[in-house]
Amino acid sequence: MFDKQQRKLKRSAKLISVLSKYGFKDLLARMNVGNKPAEISADSEEIISKGTVYERIRLALEELGPTFVKLGQTFSNREDLIPPELIQELQKLQDKVDQIQMNVAEILENEFDISVSEHFSEIQEKPLATASIAQVYKAILTDGTPVILKIKKPDVQKIIEDDLLLIKDLEKLISSYSEIGEKLNLKQAISTFEKSLLEEVSLINEKENILQFRRNFKNSKETYVPQVFEEFSNNNILCMEFIDGIKVTDKATLLDNSISPVNVSEAGLRLFVSQILDYGFFHADPHAGNILVKKDGKVVFIDFGAVGKIPPNDKEILENLIVSFVAKNPHKIVRYLKKMAVSYQIPDERRFEGDVEDILEFVHSTSLKEIDPHAVMNKMKDVLKDNRLYMPDYFYLLFKGIGLIEGVGRTINPDLDVVKSLHPYTKKIFAKKISPQNILKTGMDKMMNFTDNVDEIPRELRSVLQKLDENKFTVTSEIKNIEKTNQLIKSSIINLILAMILGANIIATAIVFVSESGPKVGEMSLVAVLGFMFSVILVIIILLRISRK
C-alpha cells in the first residue's frame, strides 16, 4: 500500500511538472498544488506563446507517456465528446517508445520454470518491434517452427495502474469545476478507457482473442489466424506462430508474388464485415501495420490486443439498422439507433429523423464508387452529436475500424467499393429474417413477451378479474347497465383470444408456405392454402363481432 502511494506521488509530481511546462496554471491552482505558482522556464513561455491550447494538450500527453498517449488516441475518435480542433491534434499523437534491454532466455526460464535450450534452438537478441506495452522477438522452437515472443515490459502494469488513478483524479477535478465534464459524461468515457487499456495490457486476454478468431475462421479460404503456443504463454509472455507475410500496402511485392491487390483489398473488407455481422467480434485496430498477406494470398490480421465485442441483442439491432438503411427508412433507423444508444436526450425528434433522411438521400443519390465512407461516417457522427445520442463503446470502434480498413483497401485498390461488399450480407440478413426458423422464433418471442406482460398485471387487477369470473365481484356504488358491462368484458376477452389464434395461424401458415412441404394445390402447399382460408374466416368473424358491438 505504501509503495503504491509512493508511486502515485512520483507520477503526480511528473504530472504537475508537465502541466506547468505547457501553461495549465489554472488547472494546477484548482488542484491546490503548492502555495505558489510553478515557475515557468523560458522554453515553456515560448511553447505557451506559440502553441494553441489544443497543441499544448497534445504535447503534454506525449510527454506524460504511453498511458496518456493512448488516452488521447482513444478520444481522437470521439467527435461526440470533444471539439474538432482538439480531434485534429489528438490524431497526430504517436507513441514515443524507447527500446529496452531484455534477457529473453532468463525471462522464459523464470516464467515457465524450463530450460530454454530444451525448447528453443534460437532466440534473436534484437527485438523485431517495440511498443509501449511490450517488445516482440523472433525465435525458433527445437522442432524448427519459427515463433514470435511478445514480452511485456517490466513494471508496465504498475505504471499503467498508477496513471489510471491520476487520470481518474483529473476527471473528478474537471467534473467538479466545470459543467463540461458532466455534460460530456467523462466519467463513463474514462471508465471505458480503463477497461480497454487493462484488457490490452493483459497478454492472457490477447491469447484468448486469438483463439476466438481461430475458432471463428477455422474454415475460411480467405484468412489465416496464427497459432498460439499456450505452453509458453501467460499474462507476461505470448508465444505465437511467426507469419512470413507481405505488408498489405506493399503493392509491388504483392504483384511480384502474383497476388492481386484488388482481390486482397476486397477480401480484407469482406473479412472485417464478417467479423462484425457474422460473429460480433472484430479487430479494433486494422491499420496497415496489423495486416499481412501470405504467399498463398490469404489475409492475416495480427495484434489482437484490442478487439470490439457486440452483444447478441445489439448485433440483431445492428442487422435491423442495415436493413432499414438499405430500405431507406429513416424512421426505423432512428428507432434502432435509440435502442442501441446507452443514453440519449434528443431535443427535436423530427429534426433528428430529418438529419438521418438527409444522409440517406446523400448516399442513395451518389454513385456507389463515388461514395466516401469517411464523409458518410462523419455526417453520422455529427448527427449523433447534435442529437445527444451516446452510443456503446463498440459503436465508435466500428467507425474507427471501417475507416482504417477502407483506407488500407483504397491504398492498393482506389476503386474499392465499400457498399458492394455489404450486398452479400444484406441479402443474408433478409434471408434470415424471412426464414421459417426466424419467423417461428419471432412468433415465440412475441408470445413470450405477451405472457410476461400478462404476468406483470398487478395482483390487485388479477384478483378483480378472478372475482368477476366467479361472480363474486361487488361494487359499493350503483352502476347502471351492469349486465351489458359484463357482456362487453366477456366479448372483448373472446375477441382477444380469436386475435391470438389468428396471429398464431398466420405464423404457422407462413412457415408452411416458405418450407413448401406437404401435398400441393397447383404450385402451392395445400396446408398453406387451408391456413390462409382459415385466417380469412377468422378476420371476418372478428370484424363482424366488433361491428355488432
N, C-alpha and C positions, 0 to 999 in steps of 0.2 A: 504494500500500500504506500509506504514511504517512498520507495523507488519510483512508483508511478507518479506521485506528486512532484518529485524532483524533475522527472522527465517533462511533465506538463509545464512546470515553471521555466525550464530551459527553453521549451518551444514557445512559451508565452513571451519570453524576452526577445526571441528571434522575431516573433510577430510584431511586437512593439517597435523594434528597430526598423523593420521593413516598412511598416505603415508610416512611421515618422519620416523615413527617407523619401517616400513618394507623396508626402504632403497631406496625409489624412489626419491632421492635428485635431480636427473637431471630433472625429471618432475616438481618438486617444483620450481627449478631455472627458468624453461621456463614459469612457471606460474607467475614469478616475485613476489613471496611471501616473503615479508620482505626484509631487507637489509643484513641479514646474514643468513647463512645456519642454519636449525633447529638442535638443539642439539640431539645427538644420545645417548640413555641410554645404559648401559652395556647389558641389556636384548635384546635390539634391535640389538646391534652389534652381539650377539650370533645368533639371528634369521637370520640375513643377511649373516653371515659367513657359517651357516649350510644349509640353505634352498636355493633351486634353485629359479630363478626369477618367475617361474610358481607357485611354492609352496607359495611364498610370495604374489603373486597376489590373490591366493585363501584365504589366511589368512586375507589379508586386506579387501576383500569383506565380509568375515564372520563378521569381527569386525565393519564394516560400517553399518551393519544392514540389515533388511528384503528386502528393495528395491534392494540393491546391490547384495544380495544373489540370489534374483530372476533373476536379470540381468545375473549373472554367470550361473545359471541353464538354462536360455533360450539359452545362447551362447554355452552351453555344447553339443547342438545338431547341431551346425553349423560347421561341418567339412570343409565346403566350404570356411569358413572365417578365422579360426584360427588354429594354429599348433596342431598336435596330443598330444604333451606333455601337453599343456595347457588344452586341452579337458579332459585328464585323471584327472587333478587336479580339474577342474570345476565340474566333475561328482561326486566328493567327497563332494561337498557343502551341508550342512544341515542347516535348519533354527534353530537358537538358540533362542527359544521363551520362554519368562518368562510369567507365569500366572499372570493376574492382577485381582484385586478385583472389582466386578461389582454388583451393586444393580439392579438386573434384573427387579423386580417389579416396582421400581421407573422409570427405563428407559422406560418400556412399558407404564406406565401412562403418561409420558411426551411426548412420540412419538405419541400415539394414543388417548390421552385425554379420558382414560377409567378408570373404577375401576377394578383393576386386579382380585379381588375376584369374580366379576360377570362373568368372562370369564375363569379363570384358577383355578382349585381346588388344584393344586400343581405345584411348580417350584423348582427344585433342585438348591441348592446354589453352589455346586461344579460343575465346567464345565466338560462335557464329554471329550472335546478335546480343545486344544488351538493351534491356528495357528498365523501367523504373522499379518493377517488382522482382524481376528475375533475369538471369543470364542463361543463354542457350549454348550447349556444347554438342559437338558431334562425337559419337563413339561407335565401336563395333563390338558386338557380342562374340563370344568364343565360337559360335556356330557360323560366323561370317555375316550376320544380319546387321546392317547399318541402322543406328538408332539416334534419336535426339534426346538429350538430357536437359530438361528445363529445371534450373535450380534457383530456388527463392533466395534473395539476398539476405544476409544475416541482419536481424533486428528490424527488417522492413515491416513486420506485423506490428511491432510496438510503436514504430514511428507513425504508421497509418492510424492506429488506435488513438494515439496522443493528438494527432492532427484533427481527427474527427471530433474529439472533445472540444478542441479550440473552435472548430467550425460551428459546432452546436452552441457554444457560448456566444459567438459572433451573431448567430441567428437570433438568439434571445435578445441580444443588445439592440439589433436593428428593429426587431418586432416591438421592443419596449419603447424605443424612442422615435419610431416612425410608423405611420399607418401603412406604408408601402409593404413592410414585411407581412403584416396581417392580410392585406389586400391580395398579395401575390401568393399567399399560402406557402411561405418559405419553409415553415416547419415540416410540412409534408414533403416538399421537394428535397430538403436536406436529409430527411429520414429515408427517402427512396435512394438518394445518392449513397448513403451509408451502407444500406443493404446491398446495393450493386457492387460497391467497392470491396466490401468484405467477401462477397462471393468471388470476385475476380482474383483476390489475393489468395484464395483457397485453391490449392492445386488438386485437392480431392474433388472439389466441385467441378473443376475443369475436366478431370478424368471422367467423372460421371456424365458430363455433357458430351464428350467424345463417344462414350459407349452408347448413349442415347441416339446420337446421329448415326452410328454404325448400325444400330437396330432399325432405324427408320429407312435407311437407304441401302440395306444389305443386298437387295436385288436390282439396284439401279444400274443401267448401262451408260449413264452419263456422268456419274460421280464416283469418287472413291474416298472413303474415310479412313485415315491412318489407324493402324492397330496400336493398342495400348498394352504395355508390358507391366501388368499390375504388381508383379513380384518386386519391381524396382520403382514403385510409385507410392507416395504418401502425401501428406499435406505440404511438404517442403520440396519434394522432387517429383517430376513427372517424366516417365520414360515412355517414348512412343516411337513408332516407325519413322525412319527418315524417308522423305519423299524427294526423289531426284526429279524435280519438275521445272517447267519453264514459267517464268513470271507471266501472268496473264496478259499484261500490256506489252510484252515483248513480241510485237507483230512479226518482225523479221525472223526471229528464231522459230516462231510457230510455223511460218511459211517454209523455212528450211527443213522442218520435220514433217512436211506435207500435212500440216494441221490447218484447217480453215478457220481464220479469225472470226468469220461470220457465224460459223457453227458454234464456236466457243462462246461468243457473246450471247447467242440465243439460248444455248444450254445453261449458261450461268444464270441468266434471268429466269428461265423456267425452273431451275432448281431452287432459287430463292423464293419464288412464288409458291412452289411446292412445300417448302419448309413452313411457310405461313399458313396456307389454306389446307394442306393435307394433314399436317402434324401440329400446327400451333406452337412450334418450337423452332426458332430461327437464329441464325448467326447475326449478332447485333453490330458487328463491325466489318462488313465485307468490302474493305478497301483493297486496292491492287496488291498491297504487300501481304494480304492474307488469303490470296487466291493463286494457286499454281495449276499448271496443266501438265498431265503426264504425257509420255511419248505416245500412248495409245489414244490421246485426245480427251481422256476423262478429266473433268474439272475437280480440283481438290481444294476444299476450304481448310484453312489451318487457324490456330489460335482460337480456341473455344472458351476463353476465359469469360467473355461477355456474350450472353445469349438472351433472346427475348422469349417469354413464355405467355401464351394466350390461354386463359381459362376456357374450358369447353363451352360454357354458356356464351362467353364473349365471341368465341370462334363462330358460333351459329349466327350471332348478331352481325358479325363481320361479313359472313356469307350473304345474309339478307341485305346488308348495305351495298354489296357489289351488285346483287340482282337489281336493287332499286336504282342504282347508278346506271346500269345498262338499260333499264326500263324508263329512264328519265323521269323518275318520280320524286320530286323534291320533298313532298310531304312525308313520304316514308323514310327518306334519308334523314330528315330532321328527327323523326321518331326514333330511328335506330341510333343516331348519334347521342340523343338524350339517354337512351337505355344504356349505352356504353359508357357514358360520362361518369366520373367519380362524383362530381357535383356541377351544378350549373345555376346561373342567375340570369336568365335571358330577359333583357329589358323589353324587347319587342318581338314576339313570335312571328308576326307577319314579315317583318324586316329580315329576320333570320332565314325564313323559308325563301324569301326573295333573293337573298345573298347566295343561297345554295342553288337556286334556279339559274342565277347568272353564271355560276361555274359550269353547270350542265350545258347551258347554251354555248359557252365558250368552247367546251370540249367537243360537243357534238356538231358544232358548226365549223370546226377546224379539221383539215386533212390529218388522218392518223399519223402520217410520217412527220407532219409539222408540229405535232403536239409536243410541248416541252414539259415533261413531268415535274421539273423543278418549279416552273411557273404555276402549274396546277396546285402543287403541294403548298406553295407559298400563299396562293389565294385561299386555300382551305385553312391554313394556319391563321391567316388574318380574320377569316370568318369566325373561327373558334374563339380567337382572342376578343374580337369585337362583341361577341355574344356571350362571353364569360363562361365558356364550357371548359372544364378542367378534365382532361382525358386521362385514362390509366397510363402507367409508365410505358408499357409495351407499344402504345399507340405512337409515341414520339420516336421510339426505337425503330418502328416500321417506317416512318417518314425518313429517318436518317438512313436506314438500310437500303430502301428503294432508291434514294438519291445517290448513294455510293455505288450500288451495283449497276445502276443505269449509267453513271459516269464512267465506270470501268468498261462497260459494254460499248459505249459510244466512242471510246478511245480507239478500239480496234475495229469498230463497225459503225461508222457515222449514220448509217441508215437504219439502225436498230429501232424496231417498232415495239414499244412497251405495251401498248393496248392490244396488239395482235397476240402477244404472249399470254394475255389474260383470257383470250377467247376459249381455249380448251377447258379452262377452269369454270368459266361462266356456264358453258354447256353442261359440264359435270354437275355443277350446283343445281341447274334447272332439272336435270335428270334425277338428281337425288330428291328434289322437292316433290316430284310427281310419282316417285317410286311407290309401289304398294306398301313396302315396309315403312316409309316415312309417313304416308297417309295414315296407316294404322297407328303408328307411334303418335302422330299429331292428334288423332282422334282420341287415343287413350289418354294423352296428356291433358286434353281439354276435359275429358270425362273426369279425370282425377282432380283437376282444378275445380270442376263443378262440385265434386264430392267434398273436397276440402272446404269450399265456401259454405256448403250446407253444414258441415261440421262446426264451422265458426259462427253459425247463427247463435245469438245469445241464449243461454239456458232458459231465461225467462220466456223468450218467444217460443222456444220448443215446447215449454210447459203449457203455454196458451194454446198452441196448435193441438197438443195431445188432449187437453180438456175439451176443446171444440169437437175433436173426433169422437170422444167418449160421451158427448152431450152433457158434460159437467161444467160447461162454460157459463158463468153467470156474470152479469153486469149490474151494478147498483143503480145506475141511471137508466131511464127509459130510452130504448132505441126502437124507432119505428121501422116497420118492414123487416124485422129480424130474419124471417123465413127467406125473403128474397136475398138478403145479405149472405146467408148460409149457402144458398143455391149458387150465388155468384162465386164464392170462395171455392166450392167444390168443382164448379165448372172450370175455373181458372186452373186448378190443380190438374184436372183431366187434360186440358189444353197443353199444359206444360209437359205432361207425360207423353202425349202424342207428338209434341215437338221433339222431345228427346229420342223417341223411336224413329222419327223422320230423319234426324241427324245421323243416328247410328246406321240406318238403312242406306243413306246416301254414301257414307264412308265405305260400307261393305260393297255396295254396287260399284263404286269407283275402283276398289281393289280387284274385283272380279273382272271388270271391263279392261283394266290395264293388263292383268295376267292372261287374258284371253283363254281361260280354261273352261272345260265342260262342253256340253252339246251346243251346237250353233243354230241360229236362225239367220240364214244368209251368211253374212260375214261377221255377225255379232253373236256374242255369247247369250244363250237362252236365259241363263240365270240373271245376267245383267239387264236384259230386256224386262224380265219379270220384276226385278228390283226397281227399275225405272218406273214401271207402271204402278207398282205399289206406292212409290214416293208421290206420284201424281195424285193417286186416290187419297193419300193422307193429307196432302196440301189442300185438296178440295174440301175434305171433311173439316179440317181446321178452320178454313176460311168461312165455311157455312156456319160453324159453331160460333165464331167470333161475330159475324154479321147478325146472326139471330139474337145474340145477347146485347 
